[in-house]
Amino acid sequence: MGGTIGAAAGHGRGDASRSTPLRVDAQRNLEHVLRAAREVFGELGYGAPMEDVARRARVGVGTVYRRFPSKDVLVRRIAEEETSRLTDQARAALGQEDEPWSALSRFLRTSVASGAGRLLPPQVLRVGVEDGVALDEARVPQQRVQPGTGELRLVPEQSSAGAVDAVDDAGAAALLDVVGQLVERARAAGELRPGVSVSDVLLVIATAAPSLPDAAQQAAASARLLDILLEGLRSRPQA
């Protein structure tokens, strides 16, 4: 998908849903569609068809398209909301936890518990590689560390399998910045294993949020997996 995402998001017809007052029934339908989109995209990825969203929302597909004139507009809305929510969670952890490791682990636990990993925008999950080396376009995000820095940087937008691989650049940059602060604090305190980067932290969020049919089983599996991953991230004193 070409063009500047921020401009598209700000001037697309779908953005009217944020500012135009709606009738009670129209507002209810919009909330149903957004909730259904989060569930469907969380389970099937951003490549899921609009018909699946409409079916989950129990509305006609025409109702979905009246609010979001294209699938890209709906995907962008969900991705931007998820990015904003993760940024808020990271800022809360940074501002309310004095201990660096407590702040980082709180952010990870909150994010995983909310299921954020299944809705992380692919643009945020990708990391840069050496010039001339292409990025894999796999269903599972490819985490690559920029040589010489160990840190994550945004890469140009790409589309794959009908999913929108983009989110507002400013929103993505804000998320990466605040997560970077959490990582740097933990690293400076000697509580993070050498070589752990922002991309690794985001990969933990994506990995520790499995989609299972039973909600209780899913919560238990996520908590268990996150405990294991946190142990892998944390630095231990040398014997």
VENBEL-V144721 format. One record per run of one state. SS is the DSSP state (a for helix, b for strand, c for the rest). FROM is the first residue (numbers start at 1). LEN is the number of residues. If there is no record, write none. Layout:
ss=SS from=FROM len=LEN
ss=SS from=FROM len=LEN
//
This chain:
ss=c from=1 len=4
ss=a from=5 len=7
ss=c from=12 len=1
ss=a from=13 len=7
ss=c from=20 len=4
ss=a from=24 len=21
ss=c from=45 len=5
ss=a from=50 len=8
ss=c from=58 len=3
ss=a from=61 len=7
ss=c from=68 len=3
ss=a from=71 len=26
ss=c from=97 len=3
ss=a from=100 len=14
ss=c from=114 len=2
ss=a from=116 len=3
ss=c from=119 len=3
ss=a from=122 len=4
ss=c from=126 len=32
ss=b from=158 len=3
ss=c from=161 len=2
ss=b from=163 len=3
ss=c from=166 len=3
ss=a from=169 len=20
ss=c from=189 len=3
ss=b from=192 len=1
ss=c from=193 len=5
ss=a from=198 len=10
ss=c from=208 len=7
ss=a from=215 len=19
ss=b from=234 len=1
ss=c from=235 len=5
//
